């Protein structure tokens, strides 16, 4: 979802975008509701409380604002390209994410990268059922091409791979916001895909411990995309 040029943003949308931008720069704990309200053009935090309630609810509103476009774009790429291998499936995700970082009004990738550092990341993962279902289906297709990895290594690899994708897109988003040069999009995409595919396709070494503590590890980054 993005604003149509020439149309004024609603107060609610202005708050969402202000929260996304400020939390991208300062993290969840580094920004107050009052600061978000001021950045959105309100004199106090009453508008934030009225529209969203808590700061956690505001974060989920950012997801609700951005995720439909991301998931729809990925679905369109899958329908168009009909991927059959690991690289094909990953490209549908990576391309959609990098395209998000190209949007002039987006700080979402930096927002996600910042939230990953929060001590209670799982608190932000309570998303709408349709988002959860589409991600579960997509993850299953990725996992089908990672049969060479046992759990919990496979899940951990996927989480690390998505971290690489998020950080690359966030760095690109920040650089564009500062007016700095970035790699041409096709080169950025191809280079990122090469790295992530190689990382996921690499076999587990013979020195990998036979028993690993899962410790609740999950594909946490993916739920934010």
Order of alpha helices (4+ residues) and beta strands (2+ residues): alpha-alpha-alpha-alpha-alpha-alpha-alpha-alpha-alpha
